[in-house]
């Protein structure tokens, strides 16, 4: 720049301002690290005790009773604070302990504060106690890879996102050999307790570890973690014990901010439909929260689609004296038609743009896809078990997999007892696009689940939508509305009479501010024929340029932009809600350990209410478990919680669908949630889903 002196690069790099702006540590990071989350009333006193809460009951699975006998009778335990305690209790509470903690599964914002809360409580009780972080997930327990945590390390990650401090992994402790190695690790580190922070599978692991280590005196405590929000606990009477796993609020807010930005872009550029796929393989909680946060034009909720009933098909079958079971649950084709209807309606009033939110696992709720997944999961599992060979290694190419399925269909024709894969299945499967066939046949994850995040769900849906929109365009039903003023100005500039051409071109001319082209005019050829028939032009004349321009403007071009929201949200720095929630979960863990509990999951009741009403509790894991098919076999697992279509939150979204679609001349109703700010009086206190569900529970 003129007037500035040259400077050497080494001197520039040492300049104070350069050092400040390029430092890893900035003002936002410092503010986060220094924030001290408030603690629940029970933790504001010197000690905490457990009180058994017999009012909460669970229906116990017989298999859980058989496999987890030492922890199956656990009850919900309320945590209460106290300032005084007898000498014996105080000595036990404050004794030196060694506690290990591990992250299991995908990251979720707030995990570091679970460690911070546990660490602070442990050191406050006895500064000679030790907390070990197992590295890279459960493998760290199996292989005895642990790091003793200290003040500097814990302080460096307070209120920060990710699981960076000790990392995470997806290993399952599901064999006698792994279990034995875990016991050896606990023995070598002289652990009093092991804390497992994870989702449903990880807390299932926690239950089995608690049972296995019961006789050794090693306590095992689980912590509910998953951004999907599918760990929610209610007792048999519907009492909410855990309203939401940690990390959900942060991920939902992060996704919502990005989706909101697309709403702004869409309504500015007015030419794109943004298709936003959000994480949620089994449950649509994130999609539901994103709808409430952003008011996107359309949001698909898988659980709602699963409940769909085609009344027309039922009525037709009834008249024929039949039962049509395919009328229950929505089909992929019908879902694409529902989406098309919204797109066509918005286009008709001039809005050829919008935002659609799709849950990652939406295809799992579609009739034919669900059947395919169940059957293919079983086929793959049975092949692996029967031949002791990996299905995907044996049949590396799609053509090889399809040939194997064809042979199974042939077997069904020769053996009536074989019904797993029949000719109809094979024919239907061969009708779907090759890329989707390959997706449905891809390798399952470590838990035997179909990896929906790797399937281009949005491409599957949008390809069907585009095909049907082209049909509707050819039929003259997919048209872009033209503003009356624009039409009149365009023709007047060409010295043409708008009122003369208007009734010919538009079916609602003189009745609306948004003009809709006649459905019979579907091309320039049909336009010219209409003009000739109405004697607006002669057969040897060209269509007036201004009229042709208006026609072309009324022909919509369906342009999409696809987006996936998952890993970015789970790596976000936590909201204030998640910071407070997880820190108190860490304190809850220590209280459970200090009071001798095992086989419990740390939780906080009343998350949907003001913080002053939050109640830390221990929830028994074993009574929550039930038999579920995994990798073609029945296994005890913690049940996932899906969206309750009777809930207030879903009913509010359902009631607002028409309004948020905004298929009228009014402005769109997009909501701006804003970025996660962590501070500020306007920052929301909790997920909107929880706030709405706290109002009432619908019958």
N, C-alpha and C positions, 0 to 999 in steps of 0.2 A: 504493500500500500504506500502511496506517496507520503513522505514525511515521517515514515517509521524507519528505525535503524535495523539493519540485519542482525539476526541473533542465531547463534549456533544451536543445533538441535539438542545437544547435551545440556546446555544452559536453559533451554526452553523446558525440557523435561523436569528440571529442578526448580522451576519457577513456582512459588507458593500457590498461585491460582490454578496452575496446571495440575499440581499435585492434589489440590482440593477437589477439582471437578472430575478427576480421573480415579480418585480413590474408590475402593470397593465399598467403603462405609460412607453413607450419605445421611442427610438429616432425617429422612423418612425411616431409614433403618435404625438409627439411634433412638428415634421416638418410639418405635415398636419395641426395641429391646428394653427400654426403660419403663414401659407400661406395666403396672402391677394390677392384674385382674382382681376384682372384688371376690370375696369368698362367701360361701353359703353360711348362714347363721350357725350351723352345726360345727363349722370349722373355725369360728371366731373365739373359741374357748380353748383351754389348755389340753383337754382330753376329748375323746369322742367314744361313745359306746354304741353297741348294736342292740336293737330291740326287735325281736321276732314279730313279724306282722302276719298273723294267721288269717286275716280277713281276705288275703289274696290267695286264690286257689287255681290249680292247673289240672287238666286231665292228663294223666301220665301214660305214655306209651309203654306197653308191656316189654318191648325190646329194650327201651331205655332203662327200665327197671331191672332187666336182666343183666345188661352190660355195664351199668353205672350204679351198682347197689349202695356204695358208700356215700354218694352225693345226691341220690335221687330224692331223698326226703328233705333236702334243703328247703328252707322257706325264704320268703322275701325278708330282708333285714333293713330296718330303718336306722339311720345314723343320727344320733343325738349328741350334742355337745355338753360338756360339763367342766366346771372349773376346779372341782375338788374330786378326789378319788382316794380310796384306801391305799395303804402302802403296797399291798400285794398287786393290785391292779396297776398302780403307777409304775411299779418295778417292771411288770410284764410289758406294759405299753411302751416304756422307754428303753427296753433292753436293746443291746446291739444286734443288728440284723444285717444279713446280706440278701439283697433282692435283685433279681435279674429281670430285665424288660426287653421285649422284642417286638418289632414291627413286622406284620405279616400281610402280604397282599399289596395292592396298589396304594400309593400315597394318598393321604387325605389331609387337607389343611387343618392344623391344630394339633397334630401328633406330638410336636416338640413340647407343647404346653402340658400334655399328659405326663411327659417325662419331668418337666419343670415342677409341676404340682406334686408328683410323687417324691422327687428329689428333695424339695423344700420341706415336705412333711417328715420325711425320713431323717434328715439332718437336724430338724428342729427337735425331734424326739430324742435323738442320740447322734451327736456329730461324729461318733466313731463307726456308725453304720456305713455300709457300702452299697452303692447301686451300680450294677453292671448292665451295660447295653450290649446285647448280642448283635453281631454284625451280619449284614446282608440277610436278614430275616431268619426263619427257623433253621436254616443251614448252620447259623452261628451257634445254636444250641446243640445240634447234632455233632458238630465238629469242634465244639468248645472254642469258638472264636468270639471273645468278649473284650470289651473295653470298660475299665472302671471310669465312671463319670465323675467330673469335678466341677467346681464353681465356674471356672473360666469357660469350659465347654458348654455347660448348660446355659450360662448367661449369654453366650454368643448366639443361641438359637431361640431365645424366648420370643414368643408371639410371631415366629416366622413360619412360613409354609414349608411343605415338603417333609421328607423323612431323612434329610441329608445327614443329620448328626450320626446316625448309626446305620443308615440305609435300610432297605427292605428286600424281601424275596418271597417267592410263592411256593416254596417247598412245603409238602404236607408230611406231618409226622404220622404216617399211616401204616407202618409195619412194625413188628416186634423188634426188629434190629434197630430201627431209628429210635423207638421208644427206649430201648436199653441204653443207647448212646446218650440220650437226653438225661436219663437217670444218672449216668456216669458223670456227665458234665455238672449237674446239680450237686453231686456228691463232692467233686473236686473243688468246686467253688464254695462249698459249704453253704449253699443257698437255703434260706428259710422260705422264700417265696419266688414264684415265677409269674410275670405279668405278660399276657399276650394281647397285643393291640391289633385287632383285625375285624374282618367281616364275619359272615355266617359260618364259612368253613373254618376260619381261624378260631372262632369261639367254640366250634365243635371240637377242634383240636384241644382247646383249653379244658373242655369237660373230660375228655379221655385222659389227658395228662393229669388232671386232678384225681381221677379215679386210680390211675396207675401209681401215682406218687403219694396216695393217701397214707399208706402204711409207713412210708419213709418220713412222713411229717413235713413234706414240702407243699406249701400252699400254692394253689394256682388260681389266678384271677384274670378274667377276660375284660376287655374294654371294647365297646361297640364302635367300629369304624367302617364307614363306606360312604362315598359321596352319592351313591345311588339312593340313599335314604331308605333302603329296604330292610334295615334292622329296626323294627318297632315291636315293642312288647306290650301285650295286654293279657290280663288274666281271663279266666273263664267268664267272668261277669262283665268284661269289657273295660275294666279299669286300666288306664294307661300308665304303664310303669316306665317305659322308655319311648318317648314320642318321636325321636329322630336320632339317628347315629350322627357322630360328629363329622364335619367336613361337608355335609350336604348344603348348609346355608352358604358357605363360601363359594362352592362350585356353582350353585344355582345363581348366585349374584354375579359371578364372573361371566357365566354363559349369558345371563340376561343382559348385562351391559353390552356385550358384543352383538347380541341379537337386536338390541335396541338401536345400536349404531347402524345395523343393516336396515332396520325399519326407516331410519332417517335417510339413508342412502337411497332406498327403494322409492320413497316418496319424493325424493329430490330429482333423481335421474329418470323416474317413471318409465322404465323399460325392462326391469328385471324382476323375476320372482326368485327370492332367496330361499333355498331349501336348507333348513338348519337341523341337522341330526345331532341329538344330545345323548350323552351316555345314559344307560339304563337298560340293561339286557333283559331283566325279568320284570322290573317294575318301572312305571312311567312317572315317578315322583318328580324327577328333575324337569321333565316336559311340562308337568302340571304347574310347578312353581314358575317356570319360564313364561308360561301363558299369563299367569297372574302378574308377573313382574313387567311384562312387555306389551301385553294385549296384541300379540301377533295375530295376523288375519285368520290363520287356521292353525290349530294345534291338535294333533292326533294323540289320543290317550289309548294305549293298547288295551287296558282293562275294559274300557267302554266298548271297543270294537268287539271284544270277546263276548260281550253281553248282547250283541246285536241280534235281532230276530227279524227275518224277512217275512212280514205278514202276508204279502202277496203270494209268495210261494206256499205258505202254510194254507192259505185260503184255496188256492188251486188244488193242492194235494187233498184237502178236505172234501172238495167237490168230487174228486176222483176216487174217494174212499181210501186214500193212501196216507202214509206219514212220511213227510220229506225232512229227514234229519239234517240235510244240507242247508235248510232254512235257518238253522241255529248257528250264529257266528257269521261274521262278514267274510266274504271272499276277496281275494286280491283284486279281481276285476271290479267288483262292486265298490271297493275302497277307492280305486282310481276314478270311478265315476263320481263319487262324492267330492273328491278334490276338483275334478273338472267342473262340476256344477258351481263351486265357489269362484273358480277362475273365470268362467263364462259370465257369471252374474256381475263380477267386478268390471270385466271388460265392457259390458253393456252400458255401464254408466261412465266409461272413459278411464277406468283404472286398470290398465293392463300391467300391473305390477303388484307386488305384495310379499309377504313373508309367511312361510309355513314351517312349523316346528314339528319334528318327527322324532319320537323316542328310538333309541338304538335298536331295541328289541321288538319293534312294532310287528315285524313279520312273524314273531312267535305267537302272536294273537290271531293270525290269519288261518282260517280252517285248513286249506290244503297244504300250506307251508308247515303248520304245526304237525300234521300227520306225517309229512315227509321227514321232518327233523326227528320225530320219535322213531320212525321206522329205520331211518339211516343210522341213527345213534346205535340202535340195537344190532343192525347188520354189521356195523364196524366193530362193535364190542364183541359180538359172537365170533366174527372172523378172527380177531386177535386171540380170543380165548381158545378156539377150536384148533387153529393152525400154529399157535404160538409165534405168529409173525405179524408185523405191523401192516395193517391194511394199506396205508398210504405208501409204504415202501414197496409192497407187493404190486400195487396198481398205481404206478407213478403218474401215468397220463390220464387225462379225462376219458379218452376213448377206452382205456383199459377198465376204468371204473364202470363206465356205461355198459361195457360188454359183460362184466360180472353181474350187474343188475339184470341184464337181459337173460342171463343164464338162470338167475333166481326166478324170474317171471316164467321161464320155460318149465322150471321145476314145479311151480304152482299149478301148471296145467296138467302135469303128470302125476302129482301127488296132492290130493284134495286136502290133506291135513296141513300142508304148508301154505300159510296165508300171510306170511310176513311181507312178501313183495309179489304182487300179482300182476297180471297183464295190464289191468286198468292203471295201476300205479306206474308201471313202466311207460305206458302211452302218455299219461299226464305229465310225467317227469320229462319226457322227450319233447314236449310241447313248449317248455320254458326255455328262455335264452341260455346259450352255452355258458356265458359268464356266471349266470345265476346257478346253473347246474354245478359248476365248479365250486361256487361258494358254498352250496349246500353239502358238498362232498369234501370240503376242506378238513384239515386235521383239527380234532377237538382240543380244547385247552386241557390244562393239567388236572382239572376236576371232571373231565368228560363232558363239558358243556360246549354247545355250539358257539363259536366265536363271532357273535353278531357284529362286533365293532369292525371286523375285517371284511364284512360284506357290504357292498355298495347299496344299502337299503334304499337310499334316495334315488339311485339310478334305476333300480328295479321298478319303483313306483312311478318315477317321472317318465320312463320309457313308455309305460302303459298310458300315462296321462297324455303324453305327446301324441301317441297314436290315436287316441280317442278324440283329442282336440282337433286333429286333422280331419277326422270324420265329421265332427260338428261344424268345422269350417266349410267343408264341401256341401253340407246340408244347409248352410246359411244360418246356423244357430250360434256360432262363435263369431261375434262381431264386436268391433270397438266403437263405443259410443262417441259421437262428435258433439262438441259444445256448439250450441245454436249460434252464438255470436261469431265463433271462428268460421262456421260454415257461411254465414251471411257476408262477412267481410271478404272471404275468399272469392265468392261469386261476384260481389259488387266490384271488386278490383278488376275483374275480367269483363265488366259491363254486362253481366248476366243477372237475370231476375231470380233471386233466391226463392221467392214464393212460387215461381213457375216450376222450378225443378224440385223443390222441397217435397211435395206430396208424392212425386214419382220415386225419389231416392229413399225417403224415410217412412217407416210405418207409423211413427208417432209425431209426424210434423205438426206443429201448432199445439201440441199437447204437453211438451216437456222441454226443459232447458238442455237436456242431453238427447240428441237425436240418434235413433237406431236404424241402421240401414235395413231395407226390406230383405227378408230372408231369401226371396227368389233371385235376388241379384248377388250372385256368388263369384262372378268373374267379369272381366272387361267385356267379354263376348255377350254375356247375359245383360250387362249394363247397356251395351249398344242396342241390343234387340229391344229393350224396354224403351229407350229413347226414340227409336224408330217407330215403335208401336204407338207411342203417345205423340208422335209427330213433332218431337222436339228437334230432331235432326233428320236429314235424308239418308238413304242407304249408302250413298257415296261420300257422305261426310264423316269426318273423324269426331270422336267424342271430344267435346270442349275440354281444354287442358285443365281448367279449374275444377270441372266435374270429375275428371279422371283423378285429379289430386285428392279430392275429398274421398273418392272411392278407395284409393290406395291407403289413405289414412285410416279408413274404417276396417282394414284387413289387419288383424292383430298378428304380431310375431311373438311366439312364446319363447322367451329367452330365460334361462335359469342359471343361477350360480349356486353351487353346492358347497356346504360348509359342515365340518364335523367339530363338535365341541366336547372334549373329553380330557385329554392329558393336560391341556392348558389350565383348565379349571381346577383340577386336583393338585396342581403345583402352585396355585395362587397363595399369597399370604392370607391368613385367615381373617375373617370379619371379626369385629369386636365380640359378637355373639359366640363365635367358635373359640375365640381366645379364652373367654370367661368359662364357657362350657367345659372345654378340655382341661383347663387348669383345675377346675373343681372335680373333674373325673380323676385326675391324678391324686388329689387329696382324698377322694373316696376310696381309691385303691389302697392307700396306706391305712386308712381307718379299718378297712376289711381285713387287711393283713394283721394289723396290730391287735385286732380282736379275735384272731384265730380262724377266720373264715377261709373256706376253699371251695372251688367249684362254683363260684359266684361271678356274675358280671357286674362291673361297676356301672351305675346309671344315675341319672338325676331326674326326678319327677317334676312335673309342672313347668316344663320348658316353655310351654305355650303361654305361661302367665308371667307377671312381673318378677324380676329377679329375687325380690324379697320373699317370694313364695316357693323358690326352688328347694327341693328336698333330696339330698343325696341318699341313695339306697344301694343295697346289694340284691341282685336278681338271680335266683337259682337257674343255672344253665340246663341241667339235665332234664327238668320237667318241660322245657321248651322244645326238646328234640323229638323228632318223629322219623319214620321210615320214608325214604324218598329214593327214586331210581337215580343212580349215578353210574355211568359207564356200563349200563346194561344190568346193574345189580342193585338190590335194595340196600341202603345204608342209612345209619342214623345221622341226621343232620339237623341244624337249626333252621327252622322254617323262615323263608323270606316273606316280607310283608309287601303286598302290592297295593296299588291305589284302590281305596274303597269308593266305589262309584256312588255310595249313599252319603259320603262325607259332605260337609258344608263346602269345603274347598272345591271339590269337583263340581258340585251342583251350581256354585257361583260361576265357574268357567262355562259350564253347559248353558246356563241361563244367559250368558253374555256372548255366546258364539255368533249370533246374528249381528249384534251391535259391533263386535270387533271385526267381523268380516267386512263391515262397512260397504256393503253392496248398494250404496245409495249416493246421492249427490253431496251428502255431508262430508266433512273432513274425516280422515281416519282417526281412530281413537288410541293411537300408539302412546304407551306410557314410557317415560324416561327414568329408569331406576338409578342411573348414574353409576360411576365407578365405586369400587370399595375404597372408602376413604379412611376407615379405621377410627377417625376422630370426627368431631362435629356433632352439633345437636340434632341435625336432621338424619343422621345415620340410623337405619332401622334396627330395631332391637332383636328381631327374630324372623324366621321365614313366614311369609304371608300365609302359606299353607297351615302352619300351626296356629296363627292368629285366627283364621277363619274356623278351623276345626274346634277351637276352644269355645266358640260362641255356642255351638250346639252340635249334637250328633243326630242326624236325621234317621227316621225309622226305615 
